[in-house]
Amino acid sequence: MGAWIWFALAGVGAIFELITLNLIFASLALGSVAGGVASLLTESITAHTLAFALTSVLSVTLFRPPLLRYLYRKTPISNTGTLALIGLPARTNTPVNKNSGLIMLRNEPWSARSEQGEIPQNTDVVIERIDGAIAIVSPMKSK
């Protein structure tokens, strides 16, 4: 079998691997590359097939399990976007009440509201939640 057929099979295996993402077709593609290299080195179809089979089996048994563990490892859950702002300290720029207010959060001005009455200017607050683009704040508890 010509080397180009082995390399074409490797390409097809790579495409299927991109679709399935389970590393089986990657192992078959790697075996096809080995078959193609063997085809370039010798005319023996037995050698081509043996190189394909051995490389495929070895890659499935030796490389696939640790690679799958690496790909599907658990990553710690981290809050992103507005969820990352909850619990952060801020400081009021203007008095904050249930209708209006302005705070400095991470050196950026934010519109803010308070559900606990009016909070005076220059008071340390904590972000309770984000409602759209408005931070809902409460006074920071004294330690």
Backbone hydrogen bonds, N-H to C=O, Kabsch-Sander energy under -0.5 kcal/mol:
donor,donor_aa,acceptor,acceptor_aa,energy
5,I,2,G,-0.8
6,W,2,G,-1.2
7,F,3,A,-2.4
8,A,4,W,-2.1
9,L,5,I,-2.5
10,A,6,W,-2.0
11,G,7,F,-2.0
12,V,8,A,-2.4
13,G,9,L,-2.6
14,A,10,A,-2.2
15,I,11,G,-2.2
16,F,12,V,-2.6
17,E,13,G,-2.2
18,L,14,A,-1.9
19,I,15,I,-1.2
20,T,16,F,-2.6
21,L,17,E,-2.8
27,S,23,L,-1.1
28,L,24,I,-2.0
29,A,25,F,-2.4
30,L,26,A,-2.4
31,G,27,S,-2.3
32,S,28,L,-2.2
33,V,29,A,-2.1
34,A,30,L,-2.1
35,G,31,G,-2.4
36,G,32,S,-2.4
37,V,33,V,-2.6
38,A,34,A,-2.5
39,S,35,G,-2.0
40,L,36,G,-1.6
41,L,37,V,-1.4
42,T,38,A,-2.5
48,H,44,S,-1.8
49,T,45,I,-2.7
50,L,46,T,-2.7
51,A,47,A,-2.4
52,F,48,H,-2.4
53,A,49,T,-3.0
54,L,50,L,-2.8
55,T,51,A,-2.1
56,S,52,F,-2.3
57,V,53,A,-2.6
58,L,54,L,-2.8
59,S,55,T,-2.2
60,V,56,S,-2.2
61,T,57,V,-2.5
62,L,58,L,-2.8
63,F,58,L,-0.6
63,F,59,S,-0.9
64,R,59,S,-1.8
67,L,63,F,-1.9
68,L,64,R,-2.8
69,R,65,P,-2.2
70,Y,66,P,-2.0
71,L,67,L,-2.8
72,Y,68,L,-2.5
73,R,70,Y,-1.0
83,L,80,T,-1.3
84,A,81,G,-0.9
85,L,82,T,-1.2
86,I,82,T,-0.6
86,I,83,L,-0.7
87,G,127,I,-2.6
88,L,85,L,-2.1
90,A,125,V,-2.5
91,R,104,M,-1.4
92,T,123,T,-2.1
93,N,102,L,-3.2
94,T,102,L,-1.7
96,V,119,I,-2.6
97,N,100,S,-2.9
103,I,110,W,-2.7
104,M,91,R,-2.8
105,L,103,I,-0.6
105,L,108,E,-3.1
106,R,104,M,-0.5
108,E,105,L,-0.9
110,W,103,I,-2.8
111,S,133,A,-0.6
112,A,101,G,-2.0
113,R,135,A,-2.3
114,S,97,N,-1.8
115,E,137,V,-0.6
119,I,96,V,-3.3
122,N,92,T,-2.1
123,T,120,P,-0.7
125,V,90,A,-2.7
126,V,138,S,-2.5
127,I,88,L,-2.2
128,E,126,V,-0.5
128,E,136,I,-3.1
129,R,136,I,-1.4
131,D,134,I,-3.3
132,G,130,I,-0.7
133,A,131,D,-0.6
134,I,131,D,-1.5
135,A,111,S,-2.7
136,I,129,R,-3.1
137,V,113,R,-2.6
137,V,135,A,-0.6
138,S,126,V,-1.7
140,M,124,D,-2.4
